[in-house]
């Protein structure tokens, strides 16, 4: 019987509802901090904090376009076969 994959780091990262919400939002399309912030009742520095955590762990990547920084899911994230990239999107 195959061993079940354990993703404690992924689970810990999305255990925070803000980070889970950011991941869900970025599954739709890349976004800049201000657009992400608009969907949460949080300040821009708080959203930036969560984005940096997700980027540091390799779940997100960023790309600067002029003065804006766009965040998007890292499609080469080593654990992308786990449910992190398959979470149901809120409708």
Secondary structure, 3 states (H helix, E strand, C coil): CCCCCCCHHHHHHHCCHHHHHHHHHHHHCCEEHHHHHCCCCCCHHHHHHHHHHHHHCCCEEEEEECCEEEEEECCCCCCCCCHHHCCCCCC
